[in-house]
Every structure is written in C-alpha cells, then in structure tokens.
Amino acid sequence: MTNATKPFDALMDITARPQTVFVRGEGSYLWDDGGRRYLDFIQGWAVNCLGHSPPVLARALADQAKNLITPSPAYYNDKALVLAKALVDKSCFDQVFFANSGAEANEGAIKLARKYGALHKDGAHEIITLEGGFHGRTLATMSASGKKAFEPLFEPKVSGFPKAQLNDLASVERLINDRTVGVMLEPIQGEAGVWPATDRFLRELTTAHGVLLILDEIQTGFSRTGKLFHYEHAGITPDIMTLGKGIGGGVPLAALLSTQAASCFEHGDQGGTFCGNPLMCAAGLAVLLHVSAPAFLKSVTDTGLYLEGELQRLSVRHGLGEVRGRGLLLALDLKMPIAASVVGQAFEQGVLLNAPKPDTLRFMPALNVAREEVALMIDCLDGVLTRMGAARRVA
Ligand SMILES: Cc1ncc(COP(=O)(O)O)c(C=O)c1O
C-alpha cells in the first residue's frame, strides 16, 4: 500500500529540484528522458572529474564487477591495497582508510583526531573549524560545519567545534587551549561560495602551536585545482586529509589519509561494511591513473585559466564582481541576488550551473572539459546576463 501518487512523491522531498529526469550522460553532457541535451557545469557537484560515464571508469567497474564486488571488510582485497599504496606514494601521507562519502571520511578524521588527543594530548578533543566551512551532513560534520543555515537544526549539536575566521590566524590562535587537538578546514570553501584559504594562512596553520592540521580536500582534491592535492600549492604537509567526490569519478568512494604519527586507530575504532570494497577502489584506481598524469594536471590549469579569463571578461562587460577560486573550481560574484534566476534561465537554455549563494555562481565542470564547451557555457551566460540587464533597465 502506498500514498505516493506520482513517481516524484515516492522520494523524500529534501531539496527543490526541477521535474526533469536525467537518463544518460556522456562527457560534459546530460540527456533527459525527452531526449533534450544539457551542457553540465555542475558534474554531480564537482564529482565527475572525467565527465559523465567515462569509458575508462565504465570499463574498470564492469571488469571488477565480474571478478569480485565485496569480500567483506574483514578481509584484504587487491584493489584496496593497490589504491591505498598509490595514494600514499603520491601524497605526504602514510596510511589510508576508505569510506563511502565525504561526510563519512570527515567523521573518520574527527574520530582519528579525538583518538590522537586521547592518546597523546591528555584528552584534548576540540577541533577548531571555520565560519562558512562545510564538512557534510552527518550530525558531527554538520556541527563541524560553519554554515549558518545548519545552526538551528537537529539540536543538540555535537560539541567541540569552536569556530574561527578564514584567513585570520589570530582568530584561530584565540581559540587554542589545552583542549585543542586540531584545526580542520577546506583549502577553498566551496559550498560557502568558493572562498580560498591563502597559501600563507595554510602555511601558518602548519607551523602553529602543535595542533593537527586536518584538510578537507573533498572538493579540492583529485586535481580539481591543477595539483593532485590542493595542499601542494602551499608546499605544506598536513597531518590528516580527507578525499571524496572526484576520487571515485562519479561512484561513492571517499578516503581518510593520515601521516604515520597521527594514524592511531586501534581495532574496533573504525570500520564500515562497504569501506574499501574492490568495486569502488577499482574505480578510484582508474580515475587516479588519469588525473595524476602531469599532462592532465597541466590541462586542468590551462583550462581553468581560460575559464577564469572568460568569466573576468563577462564580469567587466556586465559590471559584475570578482572571479574567485583556482583551477576548475571557480566562482563569479554577481554583486546582486540574481544567481537563482540566472541558473533557472541557463537551465531553460540547456546549461546546468550552480548558485551556492544568492549572489554567486559556481563553476565545477569535468576536469577534461573542452575549451569549446567552456565557450558555449560562456555564450549562454552572456546571453542570460544581457537579457537580465535589459530587463532591469526597462524596469
Ligand atoms: C568540502 C566538503 N566536505 C564534505 C562534503 C560532504 O561530502 P558528501 O556529500 O560526499 O558526504 C562536501 C560535499 O559537498 C564538501 O564539499
């Protein structure tokens, strides 16, 4: 027996969505069930780093599905071992725990830091996080987030996450005390509207005060900003890092990475039924081989600079604000609360854009997006902004 009368009603209504149903994706494009094509600059929320359904990922999944899907987390499997070793070899970290979502990886990072505090810092457990930060939607990661809209929700929150300000070392220092075990932040605050931490701020945090530096690279990692991991831009070695989104190229895979010194879980502290299953790890391996190639990283930087330049040109032409971000995680400040309307009109034109704030557009295309596709998106945005400007002048 069901009360759901229309197909949409059978899903919990957790966000406003257009009643369009997507059925196919390829590269930078999605198709709906009516055969209409959309140019996608959201890409699963900065997830599909090689675009929709890349053959290399489809092949890796199909091959692995024929061999072994889940032997149980009580046993090792070949793909988890190879992917963990590859991540360790390509980073400053020594050990990896695989998870299924960014929030779960961050939850693991919080637990690892608290365990470290219990073992080595006399029970210190507070983790300083930042206003505007976003770390996920589990209870602890919502509590760690500095998102205003979360504040009244699901009380009481998990305690132990005092909030400092981005790029303000003094605001971090004011919060450090005997209870502090770490500082956790995104190198670029994505959900808040693409606000980068300066390389200097990141460097200052590593040298400051003997607390663990926990970087949430769920949005910035896996080559999104032109380096495999964003921390490389600042030339630092964090203690703990989390990855999600791009690591699976579109499938649910995430990871918690730690230096030897901070890697202190004991048996029973951490786990999960699907954590490190070979199907997802095979996907992660296929993605990693592609996105870590020097030529690929260079193309992300080059295309990012091209997109940035084109957005700056639009900004000047339409009297808008700054372009922020790095690589292929960029935002355009519209200086007016018109972002939802721009997104709606672009959707009508068959272009998918994201508005993290009422006055901000965010661009997170596939990392292999073609320049012609960037140019098509820019043309569409130019047209939308021109029509809106004309409409404002008439009004
Ligand atoms: C920086 C950051 N951390 C954590 C998360 C949560 O990841 P997930 O949605 O996979 O749980 C997100 C998702 O947008 C994110 O951008």
The ligand as an SDF file (V2000), in Angstrom:
LIG
                    3D

 16 16  0  0  0  0  0  0  0  0999 V2000
   34.3330   20.2740    1.3840 C   0  0  0  0  0  0  0  0  0  0  0  0
   33.2910   19.2010    1.5280 C   0  0  0  0  0  0  0  0  0  0  0  0
   33.3690   18.3550    2.5700 N   0  0  0  0  0  0  0  0  0  0  0  0
   32.4680   17.3830    2.7580 C   0  0  0  0  0  0  0  0  0  0  0  0
   31.4130   17.2080    1.8790 C   0  0  0  0  0  0  0  0  0  0  0  0
   30.4330   16.1030    2.1000 C   0  0  0  0  0  0  0  0  0  0  0  0
   30.6220   15.1010    1.1520 O   0  0  0  0  0  0  0  0  0  0  0  0
   29.4460   14.0320    0.8840 P   0  0  0  0  0  0  0  0  0  0  0  0
   28.2950   14.8070    0.3170 O   0  0  0  0  0  0  0  0  0  0  0  0
   30.0560   13.0570   -0.0750 O   0  0  0  0  0  0  0  0  0  0  0  0
   29.1160   13.4300    2.2010 O   0  0  0  0  0  0  0  0  0  0  0  0
   31.2830   18.0770    0.7900 C   0  0  0  0  0  0  0  0  0  0  0  0
   30.1400   17.9570   -0.1270 C   0  0  0  0  0  0  0  0  0  0  0  0
   29.7440   18.8590   -0.8220 O   0  0  0  0  0  0  0  0  0  0  0  0
   32.2430   19.1010    0.6120 C   0  0  0  0  0  0  0  0  0  0  0  0
   32.1700   19.9590   -0.4050 O   0  0  0  0  0  0  0  0  0  0  0  0
  1  2  1  0
  2  3  1  0
  2 15  2  0
  3  4  2  0
  4  5  1  0
  5  6  1  0
  5 12  2  0
  6  7  1  0
  7  8  1  0
  8  9  2  0
  8 10  1  0
  8 11  1  0
 12 13  1  0
 12 15  1  0
 13 14  2  0
 15 16  1  0
M  END
$$$$
